[in-house]
Amino acid sequence: MGRDTYMISGSQPSLTSFSNSGALKARLLKEANDWCKNNGLVMIPMNYQGFDGASINAEIIFRAVPANDSENIRPTFHRAPDHHQMISIRNQ
């Protein structure tokens, strides 16, 4: 996606009413972390989106940096608005 910035995404069918994007998110985070470790890097999550429905979808944006990189700090998570949410911006 850009310098040191990657995206991983996945989907799975919603098998039960208890299925949600949380389990898929955990799997994707592990895959991203494993990829970084195998390449001698540290994974820094940047953003997450998950969509539940007939099919569960998730997307994670992360940075892959050396352990001594200045961005290797505690992450601050920002979740994008749900695709069903309406956002209203009013000028005041």
N, CA, C and O atoms as a MOPAC input file, in Angstrom:
PM7 MOZYME 1SCF
protein

 N      0.81500 1    -1.19600 1     0.00000 1
 C      0.00000 1     0.00000 1     0.00000 1
 C      0.85400 1     1.25300 1     0.00000 1
 O      0.38600 1     2.32700 1    -0.37800 1
 N      2.07900 1     1.12400 1     0.41400 1
 C      2.99100 1     2.25000 1     0.50700 1
 C      4.22900 1     1.78800 1     1.24600 1
 O      4.37900 1     0.60100 1     1.53600 1
 N      5.09700 1     2.70200 1     1.54500 1
 C      6.33900 1     2.34400 1     2.22100 1
 C      6.05300 1     1.63900 1     3.54300 1
 O      5.42500 1     2.21900 1     4.42800 1
 N      6.50100 1     0.41100 1     3.68300 1
 C      6.36800 1    -0.40900 1     4.89000 1
 C      4.91700 1    -0.67400 1     5.28500 1
 O      4.67700 1    -1.15500 1     6.39200 1
 N      3.95400 1    -0.38300 1     4.43500 1
 C      2.54200 1    -0.50200 1     4.79300 1
 C      1.87600 1    -1.57400 1     3.93900 1
 O      1.99800 1    -1.57700 1     2.71400 1
 N      1.18000 1    -2.47300 1     4.59900 1
 C      0.57800 1    -3.62400 1     3.93700 1
 C     -0.87800 1    -3.77900 1     4.35400 1
 O     -1.31600 1    -3.21700 1     5.35800 1
 N     -1.62100 1    -4.55500 1     3.56100 1
 C     -2.99800 1    -4.87600 1     3.89900 1
 C     -3.16900 1    -6.38200 1     3.76900 1
 O     -2.65700 1    -7.00000 1     2.83500 1
 N     -3.88800 1    -6.95800 1     4.70700 1
 C     -4.27400 1    -8.35700 1     4.61500 1
 C     -5.78200 1    -8.39300 1     4.79200 1
 O     -6.33300 1    -7.69000 1     5.64000 1
 N     -6.44500 1    -9.21000 1     3.99500 1
 C     -7.89600 1    -9.30400 1     4.10600 1
 C     -8.30600 1   -10.75900 1     3.97000 1
 O     -7.54800 1   -11.59200 1     3.47300 1
 N     -9.50900 1   -11.04700 1     4.41600 1
 C    -10.02400 1   -12.39500 1     4.31800 1
 C    -11.52200 1   -12.40100 1     4.46700 1
 O    -12.13100 1   -11.40800 1     4.86400 1
 N    -12.10900 1   -13.54300 1     4.14100 1
 C    -13.54800 1   -13.70400 1     4.31000 1
 C    -13.83600 1   -15.15500 1     4.64200 1
 O    -13.02800 1   -16.04600 1     4.38000 1
 N    -14.98700 1   -15.36800 1     5.21500 1
 C    -15.44400 1   -16.71300 1     5.52200 1
 C    -16.96400 1   -16.68200 1     5.60200 1
 O    -17.54800 1   -15.64200 1     5.90800 1
 N    -17.60500 1   -17.81100 1     5.33100 1
 C    -19.06800 1   -17.82200 1     5.44100 1
 C    -19.48600 1   -17.70800 1     6.90100 1
 O    -18.78800 1   -18.18800 1     7.79500 1
 N    -20.60100 1   -17.08500 1     7.13100 1
 C    -21.15500 1   -16.99600 1     8.48200 1
 C    -21.89800 1   -18.29800 1     8.74500 1
 O    -23.02500 1   -18.48200 1     8.28600 1
 N    -21.25800 1   -19.20600 1     9.49000 1
 C    -21.81700 1   -20.54200 1     9.69300 1
 C    -22.89700 1   -20.58900 1    10.75600 1
 O    -23.83000 1   -21.38600 1    10.65800 1
 N    -22.78200 1   -19.74800 1    11.76600 1
 C    -23.75900 1   -19.74900 1    12.85100 1
 C    -24.07800 1   -18.31900 1    13.23600 1
 O    -23.42900 1   -17.37500 1    12.78500 1
 N    -25.08100 1   -18.17700 1    14.07200 1
 C    -25.41600 1   -16.82900 1    14.54600 1
 C    -24.33800 1   -16.29700 1    15.48400 1
 O    -24.34200 1   -15.11200 1    15.81800 1
 N    -23.40000 1   -17.16900 1    15.91800 1
 C    -22.32700 1   -16.74100 1    16.81000 1
 C    -21.06700 1   -16.34700 1    16.04600 1
 O    -20.09800 1   -15.88200 1    16.64600 1
 N    -21.07500 1   -16.53300 1    14.71900 1
 C    -19.92000 1   -16.16500 1    13.91200 1
 C    -19.84100 1   -14.64700 1    13.79500 1
 O    -20.85600 1   -13.97400 1    13.61700 1
 N    -18.62500 1   -14.11700 1    13.89600 1
 C    -18.43900 1   -12.68100 1    13.69200 1
 C    -17.02500 1   -12.42400 1    13.19900 1
 O    -16.20800 1   -13.34000 1    13.10200 1
 N    -16.75400 1   -11.18700 1    12.89700 1
 C    -15.46300 1   -10.84200 1    12.30500 1
 C    -14.31900 1   -10.88300 1    13.31400 1
 O    -13.15900 1   -10.80200 1    12.91000 1
 N    -14.59900 1   -11.00600 1    14.60500 1
 C    -13.53900 1   -11.04400 1    15.61800 1
 C    -12.58700 1   -12.21100 1    15.43400 1
 O    -11.37100 1   -12.03200 1    15.51400 1
 N    -13.11300 1   -13.40400 1    15.18800 1
 C    -12.25800 1   -14.57900 1    14.99600 1
 C    -11.43400 1   -14.44200 1    13.72400 1
 O    -10.26500 1   -14.82500 1    13.69300 1
 N    -12.03700 1   -13.90100 1    12.68300 1
 C    -11.31500 1   -13.67800 1    11.43200 1
 C    -10.22400 1   -12.63100 1    11.63400 1
 O     -9.12000 1   -12.77000 1    11.10700 1
 N    -10.53100 1   -11.59000 1    12.39200 1
 C     -9.53500 1   -10.55900 1    12.68300 1
 C     -8.33400 1   -11.17100 1    13.40500 1
 O     -7.18800 1   -10.87200 1    13.06800 1
 N     -8.59300 1   -12.02500 1    14.39500 1
 C     -7.50200 1   -12.66700 1    15.14200 1
 C     -6.62700 1   -13.50600 1    14.21000 1
 O     -5.40100 1   -13.48400 1    14.32200 1
 N     -7.25400 1   -14.24400 1    13.29300 1
 C     -6.49700 1   -15.06900 1    12.34900 1
 C     -5.63700 1   -14.20000 1    11.43600 1
 O     -4.47700 1   -14.52200 1    11.18000 1
 N     -6.20600 1   -13.09800 1    10.94300 1
 C     -5.45600 1   -12.21600 1    10.05500 1
 C     -4.30200 1   -11.52900 1    10.78400 1
 O     -3.21800 1   -11.37300 1    10.22100 1
 N     -4.53000 1   -11.11500 1    12.03800 1
 C     -3.44900 1   -10.50900 1    12.82400 1
 C     -2.30100 1   -11.50400 1    13.02300 1
 O     -1.13000 1   -11.13500 1    12.92800 1
 N     -2.64100 1   -12.75200 1    13.29600 1
 C     -1.60600 1   -13.77400 1    13.46900 1
 C     -0.83900 1   -13.99100 1    12.17100 1
 O      0.38700 1   -14.09900 1    12.18800 1
 N     -1.55000 1   -14.05600 1    11.04400 1
 C     -0.88500 1   -14.23300 1     9.75200 1
 C      0.05600 1   -13.06300 1     9.45600 1
 O      1.18100 1   -13.27300 1     9.00500 1
 N     -0.39500 1   -11.84700 1     9.70500 1
 C      0.44200 1   -10.67000 1     9.46300 1
 C      1.66000 1   -10.68400 1    10.38000 1
 O      2.77600 1   -10.40200 1     9.94400 1
 N      1.44200 1   -11.01300 1    11.65200 1
 C      2.54500 1   -11.06300 1    12.60800 1
 C      3.55400 1   -12.14500 1    12.23300 1
 O      4.76100 1   -11.91500 1    12.30400 1
 N      3.06800 1   -13.32800 1    11.83200 1
 C      3.96100 1   -14.41400 1    11.42400 1
 C      4.78800 1   -14.00400 1    10.20000 1
 O      5.98200 1   -14.29500 1    10.12800 1
 N      4.14400 1   -13.32300 1     9.23300 1
 C      4.86900 1   -12.88100 1     8.03200 1
 C      5.98500 1   -11.91700 1     8.41900 1
 O      7.10900 1   -12.01700 1     7.92600 1
 N      5.65600 1   -10.97900 1     9.31200 1
 C      6.66800 1   -10.00200 1     9.75100 1
 C      7.81900 1   -10.70300 1    10.45100 1
 O      8.98200 1   -10.42600 1    10.15600 1
 N      7.51400 1   -11.60800 1    11.37400 1
 C      8.57100 1   -12.33400 1    12.09700 1
 C      9.47000 1   -13.09500 1    11.13400 1
 O     10.69200 1   -13.08800 1    11.28300 1
 N      8.86500 1   -13.75700 1    10.13800 1
 C      9.64600 1   -14.52700 1     9.16900 1
 C     10.55200 1   -13.63600 1     8.33200 1
 O     11.52400 1   -14.11600 1     7.74900 1
 N     10.24800 1   -12.36200 1     8.26700 1
 C     11.05900 1   -11.41000 1     7.50200 1
 C     11.88800 1   -10.50500 1     8.41600 1
 O     12.42400 1    -9.49500 1     7.96000 1
 N     11.99900 1   -10.85800 1     9.70400 1
 C     12.81200 1   -10.09100 1    10.64300 1
 C     12.24600 1    -8.72500 1    10.97200 1
 O     12.99600 1    -7.79800 1    11.28200 1
 N     10.92000 1    -8.59000 1    10.90700 1
 C     10.27200 1    -7.30600 1    11.13200 1
 C      9.26100 1    -7.39600 1    12.27600 1
 O      8.95600 1    -8.47900 1    12.77500 1
 N      8.75400 1    -6.23900 1    12.67300 1
 C      7.73000 1    -6.13500 1    13.70700 1
 C      6.45900 1    -5.62500 1    13.04800 1
 O      6.50100 1    -4.69700 1    12.24000 1
 N      5.32200 1    -6.23500 1    13.39400 1
 C      4.04000 1    -5.82600 1    12.83100 1
 C      3.40600 1    -4.75800 1    13.71500 1
 O      3.29000 1    -4.93400 1    14.92700 1
 N      2.99800 1    -3.65200 1    13.10200 1
 C      2.31900 1    -2.56500 1    13.81000 1
 C      0.93800 1    -2.39100 1    13.17200 1
 O      0.83800 1    -1.84400 1    12.07400 1
 N     -0.13200 1    -2.84600 1    13.84300 1
 C     -1.47800 1    -2.67100 1    13.28300 1
 C     -1.81600 1    -1.18700 1    13.17700 1
 O     -1.52300 1    -0.40800 1    14.08400 1
 N     -2.43700 1    -0.80500 1    12.05900 1
 C     -2.79100 1     0.59000 1    11.84500 1
 C     -4.30000 1     0.80200 1    11.79600 1
 O     -4.81000 1     1.78600 1    12.33200 1
 N     -5.01800 1    -0.12600 1    11.15000 1
 C     -6.44800 1     0.05400 1    10.96200 1
 C     -7.09300 1    -1.30800 1    10.78000 1
 O     -6.45600 1    -2.25300 1    10.31400 1
 N     -8.36800 1    -1.40000 1    11.15400 1
 C     -9.11700 1    -2.64300 1    11.02500 1
 C    -10.54000 1    -2.33100 1    10.58900 1
 O    -11.16000 1    -1.38000 1    11.06500 1
 N    -11.04200 1    -3.14800 1     9.68100 1
 C    -12.44700 1    -3.08000 1     9.30400 1
 C    -12.98200 1    -4.49600 1     9.28100 1
 O    -12.32500 1    -5.40500 1     8.77400 1
 N    -14.16700 1    -4.68700 1     9.82400 1
 C    -14.81100 1    -5.98700 1     9.79800 1
 C    -16.27600 1    -5.82800 1     9.47000 1
 O    -16.92900 1    -4.89300 1     9.93300 1
 N    -16.78800 1    -6.73700 1     8.67400 1
 C    -18.18100 1    -6.68800 1     8.26300 1
 C    -18.80400 1    -8.04900 1     8.50700 1
 O    -18.33000 1    -9.05900 1     7.98600 1
 N    -19.86400 1    -8.07800 1     9.29900 1
 C    -20.58100 1    -9.31200 1     9.58800 1
 C    -21.84700 1    -9.35900 1     8.74300 1
 O    -22.46500 1    -8.32800 1     8.47900 1
 N    -22.21700 1   -10.53000 1     8.33200 1
 C    -23.42600 1   -10.71900 1     7.53800 1
 C    -23.45800 1   -12.15600 1     7.05400 1
 O    -22.96200 1   -13.05100 1     7.73800 1
 N    -24.03700 1   -12.39000 1     5.87900 1
 C    -24.05900 1   -13.73600 1     5.31900 1
 C    -22.63400 1   -14.24400 1     5.10200 1
 O    -22.36600 1   -15.44100 1     5.20300 1
 N    -21.74000 1   -13.32800 1     4.80900 1
 C    -20.32300 1   -13.61900 1     4.69600 1
 C    -19.59100 1   -12.65700 1     5.62200 1
 O    -19.92900 1   -11.47500 1     5.69500 1
 N    -18.59700 1   -13.16300 1     6.31800 1
 C    -17.81100 1   -12.33200 1     7.24500 1
 C    -16.55000 1   -11.89400 1     6.51900 1
 O    -15.83400 1   -12.72000 1     5.95400 1
 N    -16.28200 1   -10.60800 1     6.53300 1
 C    -15.10900 1   -10.05400 1     5.86600 1
 C    -14.32900 1    -9.20200 1     6.85700 1
 O    -14.91000 1    -8.55500 1     7.72800 1
 N    -13.01700 1    -9.20900 1     6.71700 1
 C    -12.17300 1    -8.36900 1     7.56700 1
 C    -10.96100 1    -7.92600 1     6.76300 1
 O    -10.50900 1    -8.60900 1     5.84400 1
 N    -10.45100 1    -6.76400 1     7.13900 1
 C     -9.29300 1    -6.17300 1     6.47400 1
 C     -8.44900 1    -5.49000 1     7.53500 1
 O     -8.96700 1    -4.75000 1     8.37100 1
 N     -7.15600 1    -5.74000 1     7.49900 1
 C     -6.23500 1    -5.12600 1     8.45000 1
 C     -5.13000 1    -4.43300 1     7.67000 1
 O     -4.53400 1    -5.01900 1     6.76600 1
 N     -4.86300 1    -3.19400 1     8.02200 1
 C     -3.73500 1    -2.45900 1     7.45700 1
 C     -2.67000 1    -2.40000 1     8.54300 1
 O     -2.95500 1    -2.05400 1     9.68900 1
 N     -1.44200 1    -2.74100 1     8.16900 1
 C     -0.36100 1    -2.77300 1     9.16000 1
 C      0.93800 1    -2.30400 1     8.53500 1
 O      1.09500 1    -2.28100 1     7.31400 1
 N      1.86300 1    -1.92900 1     9.40500 1
 C      3.21100 1    -1.59000 1     8.97400 1
 C      4.14000 1    -2.72100 1     9.39600 1
 O      3.92700 1    -3.36200 1    10.42500 1
 N      5.15000 1    -2.95200 1     8.60600 1
 C      6.17900 1    -3.95100 1     8.89400 1
 C      7.50800 1    -3.21600 1     8.94500 1
 O      8.01700 1    -2.76500 1     7.91900 1
 N      8.06800 1    -3.09900 1    10.14300 1
 C      9.27400 1    -2.29700 1    10.33600 1
 C     10.29900 1    -3.07500 1    11.15600 1
 O      9.93500 1    -4.01600 1    11.86100 1
 N     11.57500 1    -2.69700 1    11.07400 1
 C     12.58400 1    -3.30600 1    11.94000 1
 C     12.27800 1    -3.00200 1    13.41100 1
 O     11.63000 1    -2.00100 1    13.71600 1
 N     12.73200 1    -3.84700 1    14.29900 1
 C     12.44500 1    -3.68600 1    15.73100 1
 C     12.92500 1    -2.35000 1    16.28000 1
 O     12.31300 1    -1.81600 1    17.20400 1
 N     13.99800 1    -1.80000 1    15.73800 1
 C     14.53900 1    -0.53700 1    16.25300 1
 C     13.96300 1     0.69200 1    15.54400 1
 O     14.43900 1     1.80500 1    15.76700 1
 N     12.95200 1     0.51100 1    14.69700 1
 C     12.33300 1     1.62500 1    13.97800 1
 C     11.59900 1     2.53800 1    14.95300 1
 O     11.03000 1     2.06700 1    15.93800 1
 N     11.61000 1     3.82900 1    14.68500 1
 C     10.95800 1     4.80000 1    15.58400 1
 C      9.44100 1     4.61400 1    15.64700 1
 O      8.81200 1     5.10400 1    16.58600 1
 N      8.83500 1     3.92400 1    14.67900 1
 C      7.39300 1     3.67900 1    14.71300 1
 C      7.02300 1     2.44200 1    15.52400 1
 O      5.84000 1     2.15300 1    15.70000 1
 N      8.00400 1     1.71900 1    16.01300 1
 C      7.72600 1     0.53100 1    16.82400 1
 C      7.37400 1     0.97000 1    18.25100 1
 O      8.16300 1     0.82300 1    19.18400 1
 N      6.16700 1     1.50900 1    18.37900 1
 C      5.65000 1     1.98800 1    19.65600 1
 C      4.26300 1     1.38500 1    19.85700 1
 O      3.74800 1     0.70200 1    18.97200 1
 N      3.66500 1     1.63300 1    21.00700 1
 C      2.31000 1     1.13300 1    21.24600 1
 C      1.36600 1     1.67300 1    20.18000 1
 O      1.36100 1     2.87400 1    19.90700 1
 N      0.55900 1     0.78700 1    19.56900 1
 C     -0.33700 1     1.24800 1    18.51200 1
 C     -1.56600 1     1.96900 1    19.05500 1
 O     -2.03000 1     1.69400 1    20.16200 1
 N     -2.07500 1     2.88700 1    18.26300 1
 C     -3.35200 1     3.54100 1    18.51800 1
 C     -4.28900 1     3.07300 1    17.42900 1
 O     -4.03200 1     3.29800 1    16.24600 1
 N     -5.38000 1     2.42100 1    17.81600 1
 C     -6.27900 1     1.84100 1    16.83100 1
 C     -7.35600 1     2.82700 1    16.43200 1
 O     -7.89800 1     3.55700 1    17.26200 1
 N     -7.65500 1     2.83300 1    15.14000 1
 C     -8.71900 1     3.65500 1    14.57700 1
 C     -9.59100 1     2.74800 1    13.73300 1
 O     -9.11500 1     2.13100 1    12.78000 1
 N    -10.84700 1     2.66700 1    14.07500 1
 C    -11.75500 1     1.83200 1    13.30400 1
 C    -12.52800 1     2.71400 1    12.33600 1
 O    -13.08600 1     3.74400 1    12.71400 1
 N    -12.54800 1     2.29400 1    11.10400 1
 C    -13.30600 1     3.01400 1    10.08500 1
 C    -14.79700 1     2.85600 1    10.36900 1
 O    -15.19600 1     1.86200 1    10.97600 1
 N    -15.61600 1     3.79000 1     9.95600 1
 C    -17.05600 1     3.66600 1    10.16500 1
 C    -17.60200 1     2.42500 1     9.48000 1
 O    -17.13200 1     2.03900 1     8.40900 1
 N    -18.60500 1     1.79500 1    10.10900 1
 C    -19.26800 1     0.66500 1     9.47400 1
 C    -19.88000 1     1.11800 1     8.16700 1
 O    -20.30000 1     2.26900 1     8.04000 1
 N    -19.93400 1     0.23600 1     7.20700 1
 C    -20.44400 1     0.62900 1     5.89400 1
 C    -21.93600 1     0.92500 1     5.91900 1
 O    -22.45900 1     1.49600 1     4.96200 1
 N    -22.63800 1     0.55300 1     6.98900 1
 C    -24.06800 1     0.85300 1     7.10600 1
 C    -24.32500 1     2.14300 1     7.88400 1
 O    -25.46400 1     2.59900 1     7.97600 1
 N    -23.28700 1     2.71600 1     8.42900 1
 C    -23.43600 1     3.90100 1     9.26600 1
 C    -23.45900 1     5.16100 1     8.40100 1
 O    -22.65200 1     5.31100 1     7.48400 1
 N    -24.38300 1     6.05000 1     8.70000 1
 C    -24.45800 1     7.30400 1     7.97500 1
 C    -23.69900 1     8.36700 1     8.76800 1
 O    -23.86300 1     8.48100 1     9.98300 1
 N    -22.88900 1     9.12200 1     8.08800 1
 C    -22.11200 1    10.17800 1     8.72300 1
 C    -22.64300 1    11.51600 1     8.19100 1
 O    -22.78100 1    11.71500 1     6.98400 1
 N    -22.93000 1    12.40900 1     9.11300 1
 C    -23.41400 1    13.71000 1     8.72100 1
 C    -22.40400 1    14.77200 1     9.14900 1
 O    -22.04200 1    14.85500 1    10.32300 1
 N    -21.95700 1    15.57600 1     8.20100 1
 C    -21.01600 1    16.64900 1     8.50700 1
 C    -21.74000 1    17.96200 1     8.24700 1
 O    -22.25100 1    18.20800 1     7.15400 1
 N    -21.77100 1    18.78200 1     9.25900 1
 C    -22.45600 1    20.06100 1     9.14400 1
 C    -21.47000 1    21.18800 1     9.36900 1
 O    -20.67800 1    21.14600 1    10.31100 1
 N    -21.51100 1    22.18600 1     8.51900 1
 C    -20.66400 1    23.36300 1     8.70800 1
 C    -21.33600 1    24.27000 1     9.73400 1
 O    -22.53900 1    24.52200 1     9.67900 1
 N    -20.53700 1    24.74100 1    10.65100 1
 C    -21.10200 1    25.61900 1    11.69400 1
 C    -20.52100 1    27.00200 1    11.60300 1
 O    -20.87600 1    27.87400 1    12.39600 1

